[in-house]
Amino acid sequence: MRTVLAMTTNPSRAGRREWTALGVLMLPLLLVSMDVSVLYFAIPAISADLEPSGTQQLWIFDVYGFVLAGLLMTMGSVGDRIGRRRLLLAGAVAFGAASLVAAYADSAETLIAARAVLGIGGATLMPSTLALVRTMFTDPAQRAKAIALWSGVMTAGVALGSVLSGVLVEYFWWGSVFLVNLPAMALLLVLGPFLLPESKDPAPGRFDWPSVPLSMAAVLPVVYGLKEIPSEGWNVRYVVSVTVGLLFAALFVHRQRTTASPMISPALFRGRGFAPAVALNLVSAFGMMGSAFFTTQYLQSVLGKSAMEAALWALLPSVPIGFAAPVAASLVQRGVHRAHVVAAGFAVAACGYGLLALAGTDSLWLVLAACGVLASGIVMVMSQLMDLALGTVPVERAGSASSLMETGTEFGGALGMAVLGSVGTAVYRHGVPDSAPAAAHETLGGALAVADRLPGRAGDALATAAREAFTQGMQGAAVTGAVVLAGAAVLAATVLRRARVHEQAATENAGQADRLSPSGV
């Protein structure tokens, strides 16, 4: 196969080949993000066919996200060593094969195992796509546009996954939600070797195997505990899980600082822009996922929409997302300081939470508008922070940098659901009448189930009270989210002021490093 040069000695403008390659990269990114939500409407059909236990059903849902989050840092480091294109293509094979097994699974155990392998494949695909964007687009303005597209596709994929699953399950069998992955992975495997450049760290050092279990032991217990707290409360088991994860995180950081060849080089954090980008990206994920915990329930349980109707209505806030990231990139290219653009994005997102705080029990359009404003602000922030993070590191460490940003996104999303979910739950429980059965105090779904069994006005009264209490809880969480994001806006305006100067220097250094980067074969 003809050798493809990974980079040029100086930042140069990408041509048709690179933009076509970006389109190819968007396919696996879209599918990986869709697989987070693709089972939302398929679970009833899966339950009827495979008859999983309650625990097995939870694992069918969660194992994909857990494995994905746990292996992101490992796979980012592996890509830096063996080549991002090679890892991407290997991940595509694993993702496609696991999709085929999942589609025709004849038992819950087989489906759980297939979903775990999908998580492994997803962990190879996500950091590889972003690192390859850094490799192909060396011109800062073009890179910003490419990352804006990357951010928009990733965000849209989560929304599209649930709708796609609803449509496919409506007309086909549940396995079809996995088969849609196959054509895209096949196209990637055919076109990837010709369109995508290979790039890797020319001097990566030995791979630090002990860091692999340490990183997983740090990520998985924290994500697990934070995901369970919103629905189960601050149970001792989940608090212990988070604590154990944080202890392993401290051990992981210690090893990275002391070992001769760390998985995640501490040098990444020496740049003025990288550490703030990771931290602020975590806050942006906090805001995005914290709202999703309420709005999906609001559409179905408060407004009474069916699952399919709720998913279709939820697509409307995705429309302005397609414009948010390009607008942010355009502002930076026209001379607006990135610190001000990121701060403005957080402020816009905070306004979205402010609108959500005004919602009543019959405020469909207000809630949809709030979600659109919130999502647009968050995408503005995420796209700029991704661009900043990749612009402040040399290209040979792009995989590790990408994986850190995406791991932070997983943490931030879980933290947002835990914190804002807990605020909303506390307000909800306070608003439910004391005379209501215990099940009604736990969740809105439980209250509505109890109300259905009560006669006449008693059931209607409980349902009305529960819906009002849930809406009040959503309002309380929205106020909390608005305060957090407003604080993030102030922080971003402060800590990112000098990031531009560092980024320009880092781009020059990256050009020097690129001359040493070997070509793929």
C-alpha positions as CSV (number, residue, x, y, z in Angstrom):
1,M,0.0,0.0,0.0
2,R,1.2,3.4,-0.9
3,T,2.7,5.4,2.0
4,V,0.6,8.3,3.1
5,L,2.4,11.3,4.7
6,A,0.9,12.1,8.1
7,M,1.8,15.8,8.4
8,T,3.8,18.5,6.7
9,T,6.7,20.3,8.2
10,N,4.7,23.5,8.5
11,P,1.0,24.0,9.2
12,S,-0.7,23.9,5.8
13,R,-4.3,24.1,4.7
14,A,-6.2,20.9,4.3
15,G,-7.7,20.0,0.9
16,R,-10.5,17.9,-0.4
17,R,-8.9,14.7,0.7
18,E,-8.8,15.7,4.3
19,W,-12.3,17.0,4.4
20,T,-13.5,13.8,2.7
21,A,-11.6,11.9,5.4
22,L,-13.3,13.9,8.1
23,G,-16.6,12.8,6.7
24,V,-15.5,9.2,6.9
25,L,-14.4,9.8,10.5
26,M,-17.8,11.2,11.4
27,L,-19.5,7.8,10.8
28,P,-17.9,5.9,13.7
29,L,-18.2,8.9,15.9
30,L,-21.9,9.2,15.2
31,L,-22.5,5.5,15.8
32,V,-20.5,5.4,19.1
33,S,-22.4,8.3,20.5
34,M,-25.7,6.8,19.3
35,D,-25.0,3.5,21.0
36,V,-25.3,5.3,24.4
37,S,-29.0,5.8,23.8
38,V,-29.9,3.3,21.1
39,L,-31.5,0.8,23.6
40,Y,-34.0,3.3,25.1
41,F,-36.9,1.9,23.0
42,A,-35.5,-1.5,22.3
43,I,-35.4,-2.8,25.9
44,P,-39.1,-3.8,26.1
45,A,-38.7,-6.0,23.0
46,I,-35.4,-7.4,24.2
47,S,-37.0,-8.2,27.6
48,A,-39.9,-10.0,25.9
49,D,-37.5,-12.0,23.7
50,L,-34.5,-12.8,26.0
51,E,-36.3,-12.5,29.4
52,P,-33.3,-11.0,31.3
53,S,-33.4,-10.6,35.0
54,G,-33.6,-7.1,36.5
55,T,-29.8,-7.1,37.1
56,Q,-29.1,-8.4,33.6
57,Q,-31.3,-5.7,32.1
58,L,-29.3,-3.0,34.0
59,W,-26.1,-4.5,32.7
60,I,-27.4,-4.6,29.1
61,F,-28.0,-0.8,29.5
62,D,-24.9,0.2,31.4
63,V,-22.0,-2.2,30.5
64,Y,-21.4,-0.3,27.2
65,G,-20.9,3.1,28.9
66,F,-18.9,1.6,31.8
67,V,-16.4,-0.2,29.5
68,L,-16.1,2.8,27.2
69,A,-15.4,5.2,30.1
70,G,-12.9,2.8,31.7
71,L,-10.8,2.2,28.7
72,L,-10.7,5.7,27.1
73,M,-7.3,6.7,28.7
74,T,-5.8,3.3,27.9
75,M,-6.9,3.3,24.3
76,G,-5.7,6.9,23.8
77,S,-2.3,5.9,25.0
78,V,-2.3,2.8,22.8
79,G,-3.1,4.9,19.8
80,D,-0.2,7.2,20.4
81,R,2.1,4.1,20.4
82,I,0.8,1.9,17.6
83,G,-0.8,4.5,15.4
84,R,-4.2,6.2,15.6
85,R,-5.3,4.9,12.2
86,R,-4.3,1.4,13.0
87,L,-6.2,1.5,16.3
88,L,-9.2,3.1,14.6
89,L,-9.5,0.3,12.0
90,A,-9.0,-2.4,14.6
91,G,-11.7,-0.8,16.7
92,A,-14.0,-0.7,13.6
93,V,-13.5,-4.5,13.2
94,A,-14.3,-5.1,16.9
95,F,-17.3,-2.7,16.8
96,G,-18.7,-4.3,13.7
97,A,-18.3,-7.9,14.9
98,A,-19.8,-7.1,18.3
99,S,-22.8,-5.4,16.6
100,L,-23.4,-8.5,14.6
101,V,-23.3,-10.7,17.7
102,A,-25.5,-8.3,19.6
103,A,-28.1,-8.2,16.8
104,Y,-28.5,-12.0,16.8
105,A,-27.9,-12.6,20.6
106,D,-30.1,-15.5,21.9
107,S,-29.5,-14.9,25.5
108,A,-29.0,-12.0,27.9
109,E,-25.5,-13.1,28.7
110,T,-24.5,-13.0,25.0
111,L,-26.0,-9.5,24.6
112,I,-24.2,-8.2,27.7
113,A,-20.9,-9.6,26.4
114,A,-21.5,-8.1,23.0
115,R,-22.3,-4.7,24.5
116,A,-19.0,-4.9,26.5
117,V,-17.0,-5.5,23.3
118,L,-18.9,-2.6,21.7
119,G,-17.6,-0.5,24.6
120,I,-14.1,-1.7,23.9
121,G,-14.5,-0.8,20.3
122,G,-16.0,2.6,21.2
123,A,-13.1,3.4,23.5
124,T,-10.7,2.9,20.5
125,L,-12.8,4.9,18.1
126,M,-13.5,8.1,20.0
127,P,-10.0,9.2,20.9
128,S,-8.7,8.0,17.5
129,T,-11.1,10.2,15.6
130,L,-10.3,13.3,17.5
131,A,-6.5,12.6,17.4
132,L,-6.7,12.1,13.6
133,V,-8.5,15.4,13.2
134,R,-5.5,17.0,15.0
135,T,-3.2,15.2,12.6
136,M,-5.0,16.1,9.4
137,F,-5.9,19.7,10.1
138,T,-2.7,21.6,11.0
139,D,-4.1,25.0,10.1
140,P,-5.7,26.4,13.3
141,A,-8.7,27.9,11.5
142,Q,-9.5,24.7,9.7
143,R,-8.9,22.6,12.8
144,A,-11.4,24.7,14.7
145,K,-14.0,24.1,12.0
146,A,-13.3,20.4,11.9
147,I,-13.5,20.1,15.7
148,A,-16.8,22.1,15.6
149,L,-18.2,19.5,13.3
150,W,-16.8,16.7,15.5
151,S,-18.5,18.2,18.5
152,G,-21.8,18.7,16.8
153,V,-21.9,15.1,15.5
154,M,-21.1,13.7,18.9
155,T,-23.8,15.7,20.6
156,A,-26.4,14.9,17.9
157,G,-25.6,11.2,18.0
158,V,-27.0,10.8,21.5
159,A,-30.3,12.4,20.5
160,L,-30.6,10.5,17.3
161,G,-29.9,7.1,18.9
162,S,-33.1,7.0,20.9
163,V,-35.2,8.1,17.9
164,L,-33.6,5.6,15.6
165,S,-34.2,2.8,18.0
166,G,-37.8,3.8,18.2
167,V,-38.3,3.8,14.5
168,L,-36.4,0.5,13.9
169,V,-38.2,-1.3,16.7
170,E,-41.5,-0.1,15.3
171,Y,-40.9,-1.6,11.9
172,F,-38.2,-4.3,12.4
173,W,-37.0,-6.5,15.2
174,W,-34.8,-5.2,18.1
175,G,-31.6,-6.5,16.6
176,S,-31.8,-4.0,13.8
177,V,-30.6,-1.3,16.1
178,F,-27.2,-2.9,16.1
179,L,-27.1,-3.9,12.4
180,V,-27.1,-0.2,11.3
181,N,-23.5,-0.1,12.6
182,L,-22.3,-2.5,9.9
183,P,-22.5,-0.5,6.7
184,A,-20.7,2.5,8.4
185,M,-17.9,0.3,9.8
186,A,-17.5,-1.4,6.4
187,L,-17.2,1.9,4.7
188,L,-14.6,3.0,7.3
189,L,-12.6,-0.1,6.7
190,V,-12.7,0.3,2.9
191,L,-11.9,4.0,2.7
192,G,-9.9,4.5,5.9
193,P,-6.6,3.0,4.7
194,F,-6.6,5.3,1.6
195,L,-7.9,8.6,3.1
196,L,-6.7,8.7,6.7
197,P,-3.1,9.4,7.5
198,E,-1.2,7.4,10.1
199,S,0.4,9.2,13.0
200,K,1.9,8.2,16.3
201,D,4.5,9.2,18.9
202,P,7.9,8.5,17.4
203,A,9.4,7.9,20.8
204,P,6.6,6.7,23.1
205,G,8.7,4.7,25.6
206,R,7.5,1.4,27.2
207,F,3.8,0.9,27.7
208,D,3.0,1.2,31.4
209,W,0.8,-1.9,32.0
210,P,0.1,-1.3,35.7
211,S,-1.6,1.9,34.8
212,V,-4.3,0.1,32.9
213,P,-6.0,-1.5,35.9
214,L,-5.3,1.6,38.0
215,S,-7.1,3.8,35.5
216,M,-10.1,1.5,35.2
217,A,-10.2,1.2,39.0
218,A,-10.2,5.0,39.2
219,V,-12.9,5.6,36.6
220,L,-15.4,2.7,36.9
221,P,-16.3,3.0,40.6
222,V,-16.8,6.7,40.4
223,V,-18.9,6.6,37.2
224,Y,-21.0,3.7,38.7
225,G,-21.6,5.5,42.0
226,L,-22.5,8.8,40.4
227,K,-24.9,7.1,37.9
228,E,-26.8,5.3,40.7
229,I,-27.1,8.2,43.2
230,P,-29.8,10.1,41.3
231,S,-32.2,7.1,41.3
232,E,-31.1,5.4,44.5
233,G,-30.1,8.3,46.7
234,W,-26.9,8.7,48.7
235,N,-26.7,5.1,49.6
236,V,-23.6,4.1,51.6
237,R,-22.7,1.6,48.9
238,Y,-22.5,4.3,46.2
239,V,-20.7,6.7,48.4
240,V,-18.1,4.0,49.1
241,S,-17.9,3.2,45.4
242,V,-17.1,6.9,44.6
243,T,-14.6,7.1,47.5
244,V,-12.8,3.9,46.4
245,G,-12.6,5.2,42.8
246,L,-11.1,8.5,44.0
247,L,-8.5,6.7,46.0
248,F,-7.4,4.7,43.0
249,A,-7.4,8.0,41.0
250,A,-4.9,9.3,43.5
251,L,-2.8,6.2,43.0
252,F,-3.0,6.5,39.2
253,V,-1.9,10.2,39.3
254,H,1.0,9.3,41.6
255,R,2.2,6.6,39.2
256,Q,2.0,8.9,36.2
257,R,4.1,11.4,38.1
258,T,6.7,8.9,39.2
259,T,7.1,6.2,36.5
260,A,9.6,6.6,33.8
261,S,7.1,6.0,31.0
262,P,3.6,7.1,32.1
263,M,0.4,6.2,30.3
264,I,-0.6,9.9,30.6
265,S,2.3,12.2,30.5
266,P,2.3,14.9,33.2
267,A,3.8,17.2,30.6
268,L,0.3,17.5,29.0
269,F,-0.7,19.6,32.0
270,R,2.2,22.0,31.8
271,G,0.6,24.0,29.1
272,R,-1.3,27.0,30.2
273,G,-4.5,26.0,28.3
274,F,-4.7,22.2,28.7
275,A,-5.6,21.7,32.4
276,P,-8.3,24.5,32.3
277,A,-9.7,23.0,29.1
278,V,-10.1,19.6,30.8
279,A,-11.7,21.1,33.9
280,L,-14.1,23.4,32.1
281,N,-15.0,20.6,29.7
282,L,-16.0,18.5,32.7
283,V,-18.3,21.4,33.9
284,S,-19.9,21.6,30.5
285,A,-20.7,17.9,30.5
286,F,-22.1,18.5,34.0
287,G,-24.5,21.0,32.6
288,M,-25.6,18.9,29.6
289,M,-26.3,15.6,31.2
290,G,-27.7,17.2,34.4
291,S,-30.6,18.7,32.4
292,A,-31.3,15.5,30.4
293,F,-32.1,13.7,33.7
294,F,-35.2,15.9,34.1
295,T,-36.3,16.8,30.6
296,T,-36.8,13.2,29.3
297,Q,-39.0,12.5,32.4
298,Y,-40.8,15.8,32.0
299,L,-41.8,15.0,28.4
300,Q,-43.1,11.6,29.2
301,S,-44.4,11.6,32.8
302,V,-45.4,15.2,33.3
303,L,-46.8,16.0,29.8
304,G,-47.9,12.5,29.1
305,K,-46.1,12.0,25.8
306,S,-45.4,8.4,24.6
307,A,-41.8,7.4,24.5
308,M,-41.7,7.8,20.7
309,E,-43.4,11.2,20.9
310,A,-41.0,12.4,23.5
311,A,-38.0,11.3,21.5
312,L,-39.3,13.1,18.4
313,W,-40.0,16.3,20.4
314,A,-36.5,16.0,21.9
315,L,-35.0,16.3,18.4
316,L,-36.1,19.9,18.1
317,P,-33.5,21.3,20.5
318,S,-30.8,19.6,18.4
319,V,-31.5,21.9,15.4
320,P,-29.6,25.0,16.8
321,I,-26.7,22.8,17.9
322,G,-25.6,22.5,14.2
323,F,-25.0,26.3,14.2
324,A,-23.5,26.8,17.6
325,A,-20.1,25.3,17.1
326,P,-19.4,27.0,13.7
327,V,-20.5,30.3,15.1
328,A,-18.1,30.0,18.0
329,A,-15.3,29.0,15.7
330,S,-16.0,31.9,13.4
331,L,-15.9,34.4,16.3
332,V,-12.5,33.1,17.4
333,Q,-11.2,33.4,13.8
334,R,-12.4,37.0,13.6
335,G,-10.3,38.0,16.6
336,V,-12.6,37.5,19.5
337,H,-10.6,36.0,22.3
338,R,-11.4,32.3,23.0
339,A,-11.8,33.1,26.7
340,H,-14.7,35.4,25.9
341,V,-16.3,32.9,23.5
342,V,-16.2,30.1,26.1
343,A,-17.5,32.4,28.8
344,A,-20.3,33.5,26.5
345,G,-21.1,29.8,25.8
346,F,-21.4,29.1,29.5
347,A,-23.5,32.2,29.9
348,V,-25.9,31.1,27.1
349,A,-26.1,27.7,28.7
350,A,-26.9,29.3,32.1
351,C,-29.7,31.2,30.4
352,G,-31.0,27.9,29.2
353,Y,-31.2,26.7,32.8
354,G,-32.9,30.0,33.7
355,L,-35.6,29.3,31.1
356,L,-36.0,25.8,32.5
357,A,-36.5,27.2,36.0
358,L,-39.6,29.0,34.7
359,A,-41.3,25.9,33.4
360,G,-44.7,24.8,34.8
361,T,-46.5,21.5,34.4
362,D,-47.7,22.4,30.9
363,S,-44.7,24.2,29.3
364,L,-43.7,22.1,26.3
365,W,-42.4,24.9,24.1
366,L,-40.6,26.6,27.0
367,V,-38.8,23.4,28.0
368,L,-37.8,22.7,24.4
369,A,-36.5,26.3,24.0
370,A,-34.6,26.0,27.2
371,C,-33.0,22.7,26.1
372,G,-32.1,24.3,22.7
373,V,-30.5,27.3,24.4
374,L,-28.7,25.1,26.9
375,A,-27.4,22.7,24.3
376,S,-26.2,25.4,22.0
377,G,-24.2,27.1,24.8
378,I,-22.6,23.8,25.8
379,V,-21.6,22.9,22.3
380,M,-20.0,26.3,21.9
381,V,-18.0,25.6,25.0
382,M,-17.1,22.0,24.2
383,S,-16.0,22.7,20.6
384,Q,-13.7,25.5,21.7
385,L,-12.3,23.6,24.7
386,M,-11.6,20.5,22.5
387,D,-9.8,22.8,20.0
388,L,-7.8,24.5,22.7
389,A,-6.8,21.2,24.3
390,L,-5.5,19.7,21.1
391,G,-3.9,23.0,20.1
392,T,-1.8,23.1,23.3
393,V,-0.3,19.7,23.0
394,P,2.2,18.3,20.4
395,V,0.6,16.0,17.8
396,E,2.4,12.9,19.1
397,R,0.3,13.1,22.3
398,A,-3.0,13.9,20.6
399,G,-4.5,10.5,21.5
400,S,-3.8,10.8,25.2
401,A,-5.0,14.4,25.2
402,S,-8.3,13.4,23.4
403,S,-8.8,10.5,25.8
404,L,-8.4,12.7,28.8
405,M,-11.0,15.2,27.5
406,E,-13.5,12.4,26.8
407,T,-12.9,10.8,30.1
408,G,-13.6,14.2,31.7
409,T,-16.8,14.3,29.7
410,E,-17.9,11.0,31.2
411,F,-17.1,12.1,34.7
412,G,-18.8,15.4,34.2
413,G,-22.0,13.8,32.8
414,A,-22.2,11.4,35.7
415,L,-21.5,14.2,38.2
416,G,-24.2,16.4,36.7
417,M,-26.8,13.7,36.9
418,A,-25.8,12.9,40.5
419,V,-25.7,16.4,41.8
420,L,-28.7,18.0,40.0
421,G,-30.6,14.7,40.2
422,S,-30.2,14.7,44.0
423,V,-31.3,18.4,44.2
424,G,-34.4,17.7,42.1
425,T,-35.2,14.5,44.0
426,A,-34.9,16.2,47.4
427,V,-37.3,19.0,46.2
428,Y,-39.7,16.4,44.7
429,R,-39.9,14.4,47.9
430,H,-40.6,17.5,49.9
431,G,-43.4,18.4,47.6
432,V,-45.2,15.0,47.6
433,P,-48.0,14.9,50.3
434,D,-46.9,13.2,53.5
435,S,-50.0,11.0,53.3
436,A,-48.9,9.5,50.0
437,P,-47.6,5.9,50.0
438,A,-43.8,5.4,50.3
439,A,-43.5,4.5,46.6
440,A,-44.9,7.8,45.6
441,H,-42.1,9.6,47.5
442,E,-39.3,7.8,45.6
443,T,-39.9,8.7,42.0
444,L,-42.5,10.4,39.8
445,G,-43.0,7.1,37.9
446,G,-43.7,5.4,41.2
447,A,-46.2,8.1,42.2
448,L,-48.1,7.8,38.9
449,A,-48.2,4.0,39.2
450,V,-49.7,4.3,42.7
451,A,-52.2,7.0,41.4
452,D,-53.4,4.6,38.7
453,R,-54.4,2.1,41.5
454,L,-56.3,4.7,43.6
455,P,-60.0,5.3,43.0
456,G,-61.3,8.5,41.3
457,R,-60.3,11.9,42.7
458,A,-57.7,10.4,45.1
459,G,-55.6,9.1,42.2
460,D,-56.0,12.3,40.2
461,A,-55.0,14.4,43.1
462,L,-51.9,12.3,43.8
463,A,-50.9,12.4,40.1
464,T,-51.3,16.2,40.0
465,A,-49.4,16.7,43.2
466,A,-46.5,14.4,42.0
467,R,-46.3,16.2,38.6
468,E,-46.2,19.6,40.4
469,A,-43.5,18.3,42.8
470,F,-41.4,16.9,40.0
471,T,-41.6,20.2,38.1
472,Q,-40.6,22.1,41.3
473,G,-37.7,19.7,41.6
474,M,-36.7,20.4,38.0
475,Q,-36.9,24.1,38.7
476,G,-34.6,23.7,41.8
477,A,-32.1,21.7,39.8
478,A,-32.2,24.3,37.0
479,V,-31.4,27.1,39.4
480,T,-28.5,25.1,40.7
481,G,-27.3,24.4,37.2
482,A,-27.6,28.1,36.2
483,V,-25.4,29.1,39.2
484,V,-22.8,26.5,38.4
485,L,-22.6,27.5,34.7
486,A,-22.6,31.2,35.5
487,G,-19.6,30.5,37.8
488,A,-17.9,28.6,35.0
489,A,-18.4,31.6,32.7
490,V,-16.5,33.8,35.2
491,L,-13.8,31.2,35.6
492,A,-13.4,30.7,31.9
493,A,-13.0,34.4,31.3
494,T,-10.3,34.5,33.9
495,V,-8.2,31.4,33.4
496,L,-8.3,31.3,29.5
497,R,-7.0,34.8,29.0
498,R,-3.5,33.8,28.1
499,A,-4.4,30.5,26.4
500,R,-4.1,32.0,22.9
501,V,-0.4,32.9,23.2
502,H,0.4,29.4,24.4
503,E,-1.6,27.8,21.6
504,Q,0.4,29.6,19.0
505,A,3.6,28.5,20.5
506,A,2.4,24.9,20.8
507,T,1.4,24.9,17.1
508,E,5.0,25.8,16.2
509,N,6.3,23.1,18.5
510,A,3.9,20.6,16.9
511,G,5.2,21.4,13.5
512,Q,8.7,20.5,14.7
513,A,7.4,17.3,16.2
514,D,5.5,16.4,13.1
515,R,8.8,16.2,11.1
516,L,9.7,13.3,13.3
517,S,6.3,11.5,13.0
518,P,6.6,8.3,10.9
519,S,4.3,7.7,8.0
520,G,1.8,4.9,7.8
521,V,2.1,2.0,5.4
